[in-house]
Amino acid sequence: MSVMDNRIDFVTIANAVCVAGYAALALWYVMLFDFGLSREAVRSGATVAAILIAALVAIDFFGGKSGKAK
């Protein structure tokens, strides 16, 4: 395994963050104006979803680096 395999690709991270933000704005618009939910309902659902997604990403990130030999 070389050093290049372990390097973090910041362009990929920036792209993922921008795509996630765009998707969040699109979903917010649909929920608010097409489904007629209140801002509070959209905010609470988004908070729960963000916590669940962050927990899954953290488990995947830290679970893969537990020191196991490949």
Number of C-alpha atoms within 10 A of each C-alpha: 5 6 6 8 7 8 8 9 9 9 9 10 11 11 11 12 12 12 12 12 12 12 12 13 12 11 13 17 14 13 16 14 10 9 9 12 13 11 12 9 13 16 12 11 11 15 12 11 12 12 11 12 12 12 12 11 12 12 11 11 11 10 11 10 9 8 8 7 5 3
